[in-house]
Amino acid sequence: MLLVLFLLNLLLCFEPLPHVKAQPSSNSSQQLDALLQQYAYKALVNPTTGTIYNATQQLPSNLIGIKVAALRLRSGSLRRKGHKMYNEFSIPKGLIETPYVERLVLVYQNLGNLSTRYYYPLLNYTYLTPILGLIAYDGSNLSATNLQVLHINATHDPIIVKFHDVKSPPKGTMAKCVWFDLNGASNFSNVIKGNTCHASQQGHFSIVVNSNATSPKGGGGVENKSEISNKVWIIIIVIVSVVGGIALVVVLSLLVLWMKKFKQKKRMQKMEKAADVGEPLHMTSVGYTKAPAATVTRTQPTLEHEYET
């Protein structure tokens, strides 16, 4: 019974993390990134290395609600020291960019209440935080436009994203970190301490919850029923297999005991039959007839004169 309960818990608790493709095309997201990069660079007028420059005020009216900032750093210094706090981001030591540039600019994005309008509406998921972005560009020419994105990787410790004002997930659900790469693919991981996510690369980040987990109806219901049905059948098969195995062991044990008792009974019957028949007498021929005869004389005959002196 303990084995059955363990297998049931293992099946019910196992649930792999999903991999989902975001709905918008990568071109639309890249166009928004390029537009925000241009406004971020406009704030870099005679910039000081390591200083955060806010470019939110320069955004047009159709982008109100989005926050943008720029941080210019030396590649060598960033690799040796990292940058402890860039708004919600903490950048570790050992960050490597490809291709290598002497100076780079990290553009910060907070898409605010426009997160699902301009960027990555996830099917069957609800955002608990705004989408945050961190993208690296070449910082050598601050007047350049349509810059190519640099690829950065954290080689030792991860990039830490600590969100502010995280909405509480509905009861019975579990929040997940989501990271969007620059091609629009999304990857999920566990939330740390309720508001922190880890990443090894740049991109866009948020905390989400599966909206299907709280609503019995709605999109994806057929898929959920199918998954539940499959789990039920797996559980039934496991239970039947375990119970059948236990029953087989019990039957074999009883059969072995019966065989032992049967052999003992046969042996006892044989001994009792031999005791009832007794030892057969030796027969000898006397003339034309046969009569029992003793094979051994218990007392030898003694003549009377042998006692005379």
TORDREN-146343 format. One record per residue (C-alpha): x, y, z. Coordinates in nm, 2 decimals. Layout:
! TORDREN-146343
        x        y        z
        X        Y        Z
...
! end
This chain:
! TORDREN-146343
        x        y        z
     0.00     0.00     0.00
     0.29     0.24     0.08
     0.43     0.17    -0.27
     0.10     0.25    -0.43
     0.07     0.58    -0.25
     0.43     0.67    -0.34
     0.37     0.61    -0.71
     0.04     0.81    -0.71
     0.22     1.11    -0.55
     0.50     1.08    -0.80
     0.26     1.09    -1.10
     0.05     1.37    -0.97
     0.34     1.60    -0.87
     0.54     1.55    -1.19
     0.47     1.83    -1.43
     0.73     1.95    -1.68
     0.78     2.32    -1.74
     0.63     2.43    -2.08
     0.80     2.59    -2.38
     0.58     2.84    -2.56
     0.62     3.04    -2.87
     0.50     3.40    -2.83
     0.23     3.52    -3.07
     0.38     3.83    -3.24
     0.64     3.80    -3.51
     1.00     3.86    -3.42
     1.01     4.15    -3.67
     0.75     4.35    -3.48
     0.94     4.31    -3.15
     1.27     4.39    -3.31
     1.12     4.71    -3.46
     1.00     4.82    -3.12
     1.35     4.74    -2.97
     1.52     4.95    -3.25
     1.28     5.24    -3.18
     1.34     5.24    -2.81
     1.72     5.22    -2.87
     1.71     5.54    -3.07
     1.53     5.73    -2.80
     1.76     5.58    -2.53
     2.07     5.70    -2.73
     1.92     6.05    -2.75
     1.96     6.08    -2.37
     2.33     6.00    -2.39
     2.46     6.36    -2.43
     2.82     6.37    -2.31
     2.76     6.06    -2.10
     2.95     5.96    -1.80
     3.05     5.59    -1.79
     2.85     5.40    -1.54
     2.57     5.66    -1.51
     2.21     5.57    -1.58
     2.03     5.81    -1.82
     1.65     5.82    -1.82
     1.50     5.86    -2.17
     1.13     5.82    -2.08
     1.05     6.19    -2.13
     1.16     6.17    -2.49
     0.91     5.90    -2.59
     0.62     6.00    -2.82
     0.26     6.00    -2.70
     0.18     5.66    -2.85
     0.45     5.50    -2.62
     0.33     5.67    -2.30
     0.35     5.41    -2.02
     0.68     5.27    -2.13
     1.01     5.35    -1.95
     1.35     5.36    -2.12
     1.70     5.42    -1.99
     2.06     5.38    -2.11
     2.38     5.28    -1.94
     2.71     5.31    -2.11
     3.00     5.09    -1.98
     3.34     4.98    -2.08
     3.34     4.61    -2.18
     3.66     4.53    -1.98
     3.53     4.69    -1.67
     3.19     4.52    -1.70
     3.35     4.19    -1.74
     3.57     4.24    -1.43
     3.33     4.41    -1.20
     2.98     4.37    -1.34
     2.72     4.63    -1.24
     2.53     4.57    -0.92
     2.21     4.76    -0.98
     2.06     4.88    -1.30
     1.70     4.95    -1.20
     1.56     4.59    -1.15
     1.87     4.42    -1.31
     2.18     4.31    -1.13
     2.46     4.23    -1.38
     2.73     3.98    -1.26
     3.10     3.97    -1.34
     3.21     3.77    -1.63
     2.96     3.91    -1.88
     3.09     3.85    -2.24
     2.95     4.02    -2.55
     2.98     3.90    -2.91
     3.11     4.06    -3.12
     3.36     4.24    -2.88
     3.33     4.62    -2.86
     3.53     4.86    -2.65
     3.22     5.03    -2.51
     2.86     4.91    -2.50
     2.53     5.05    -2.40
     2.27     4.85    -2.21
     1.92     4.97    -2.30
     1.66     4.92    -2.02
     1.29     4.88    -2.10
     0.99     4.87    -1.88
     0.68     4.82    -2.11
     0.44     4.89    -1.82
     0.07     4.86    -1.90
     0.15     4.83    -2.27
     0.33     4.49    -2.22
     0.07     4.28    -2.39
    -0.02     4.54    -2.65
     0.33     4.59    -2.79
     0.50     4.28    -2.68
     0.44     3.91    -2.65
     0.08     3.83    -2.55
     0.11     3.48    -2.42
    -0.18     3.24    -2.49
    -0.34     3.11    -2.17
    -0.11     3.31    -1.94
    -0.16     3.62    -1.73
     0.11     3.87    -1.65
     0.18     3.95    -1.29
     0.44     4.21    -1.37
     0.53     4.44    -1.66
     0.77     4.31    -1.91
     1.13     4.43    -1.85
     1.39     4.44    -2.12
     1.77     4.45    -2.12
     1.95     4.47    -2.46
     2.31     4.55    -2.54
     2.43     4.77    -2.83
     2.76     4.90    -2.95
     2.84     5.22    -2.76
     3.12     5.35    -2.98
     2.90     5.58    -3.20
     2.61     5.73    -3.00
     2.46     5.89    -3.31
     2.43     5.57    -3.51
     2.08     5.42    -3.58
     1.96     5.07    -3.66
     2.25     4.93    -3.45
     2.30     4.55    -3.45
     2.22     4.39    -3.12
     2.52     4.25    -2.93
     2.49     3.90    -2.79
     2.58     3.88    -2.42
     2.62     3.58    -2.20
     2.67     3.55    -1.82
     2.96     3.30    -1.79
     2.96     3.26    -1.41
     2.68     3.40    -1.20
     2.33     3.47    -1.36
     2.18     3.80    -1.44
     1.93     3.87    -1.16
     1.60     4.04    -1.23
     1.42     4.16    -0.91
     1.07     4.27    -1.00
     0.88     4.54    -0.81
     0.50     4.53    -0.72
     0.43     4.17    -0.82
     0.06     4.08    -0.83
    -0.04     3.79    -0.61
    -0.11     3.47    -0.82
    -0.46     3.33    -0.79
    -0.51     3.07    -0.51
    -0.40     2.72    -0.62
    -0.17     2.85    -0.90
     0.21     2.88    -0.92
     0.39     3.19    -1.07
     0.66     3.13    -1.32
     0.94     3.34    -1.46
     0.93     3.38    -1.84
     1.23     3.49    -2.05
     1.18     3.59    -2.42
     1.49     3.57    -2.64
     1.54     3.81    -2.92
     1.37     3.57    -3.17
     1.05     3.57    -2.97
     1.07     3.22    -2.81
     0.98     3.20    -2.45
     1.13     2.99    -2.17
     0.99     2.93    -1.83
     1.17     2.88    -1.49
     1.09     2.90    -1.12
     1.04     3.23    -0.93
     1.28     3.28    -0.65
     1.16     3.44    -0.32
     0.84     3.55    -0.49
     0.98     3.83    -0.71
     1.32     3.73    -0.85
     1.42     3.56    -1.18
     1.76     3.44    -1.31
     1.88     3.46    -1.66
     2.21     3.39    -1.85
     2.13     3.61    -2.15
     1.97     3.93    -2.25
     1.61     3.97    -2.36
     1.27     4.04    -2.20
     1.15     3.91    -1.87
     0.83     3.89    -1.67
     0.64     3.68    -1.41
     0.33     3.50    -1.53
     0.07     3.25    -1.42
    -0.12     2.99    -1.62
    -0.47     3.13    -1.64
    -0.61     2.78    -1.72
    -0.51     2.66    -1.38
    -0.80     2.86    -1.22
    -1.08     2.84    -1.48
    -1.25     2.51    -1.56
    -1.37     2.66    -1.89
    -1.21     2.86    -2.17
    -0.93     2.80    -2.42
    -0.73     2.49    -2.39
    -1.00     2.30    -2.20
    -0.99     2.00    -2.44
    -0.62     1.97    -2.40
    -0.65     1.99    -2.02
    -0.92     1.72    -2.02
    -0.70     1.50    -2.24
    -0.40     1.54    -2.00
    -0.62     1.46    -1.70
    -0.76     1.15    -1.87
    -0.41     1.03    -1.96
    -0.30     1.07    -1.60
    -0.60     0.88    -1.47
    -0.53     0.59    -1.70
    -0.16     0.59    -1.60
    -0.27     0.58    -1.23
    -0.51     0.30    -1.30
    -0.26     0.09    -1.48
     0.00     0.14    -1.21
    -0.25     0.04    -0.94
    -0.36    -0.27    -1.13
     0.00    -0.37    -1.19
     0.10    -0.33    -0.83
    -0.22    -0.50    -0.69
    -0.18    -0.78    -0.94
     0.18    -0.83    -0.85
     0.10    -0.85    -0.48
    -0.19    -1.10    -0.55
     0.05    -1.32    -0.76
     0.30    -1.33    -0.48
     0.03    -1.43    -0.22
    -0.11    -1.70    -0.45
     0.24    -1.85    -0.51
     0.31    -1.84    -0.14
    -0.01    -2.03    -0.06
     0.06    -2.28    -0.33
     0.41    -2.36    -0.19
     0.26    -2.40     0.16
    -0.01    -2.64     0.02
     0.25    -2.85    -0.16
     0.45    -2.89     0.16
     0.14    -2.99     0.36
     0.03    -3.23     0.09
     0.38    -3.40     0.09
     0.37    -3.43     0.47
     0.02    -3.58     0.46
     0.12    -3.84     0.21
     0.43    -3.94     0.41
     0.21    -3.98     0.73
    -0.04    -4.20     0.54
     0.23    -4.42     0.41
     0.38    -4.47     0.76
     0.04    -4.54     0.91
    -0.04    -4.80     0.64
     0.30    -4.97     0.71
     0.23    -4.99     1.08
    -0.12    -5.15     1.03
     0.01    -5.43     0.80
     0.31    -5.52     1.03
     0.62    -5.72     0.94
     0.54    -6.02     0.71
     0.61    -6.38     0.84
     0.86    -6.60     0.66
     0.69    -6.89     0.48
     0.85    -7.23     0.43
     0.73    -7.55     0.25
     0.62    -7.85     0.46
     0.54    -8.13     0.22
     0.28    -8.00    -0.02
     0.18    -7.70     0.19
     0.34    -7.38     0.31
     0.35    -7.26     0.67
     0.50    -6.97     0.85
     0.83    -7.04     1.01
     1.05    -6.83     1.24
     1.38    -6.74     1.09
     1.56    -6.69     1.42
     1.52    -6.90     1.74
     1.51    -6.67     2.04
     1.60    -6.94     2.30
     1.83    -7.23     2.23
     1.71    -7.57     2.36
     1.91    -7.72     2.65
     1.92    -8.09     2.73
     1.85    -8.19     3.09
     2.16    -8.39     3.14
     2.37    -8.08     3.08
     2.26    -7.96     3.43
     2.37    -8.28     3.60
     2.70    -8.27     3.77
! end
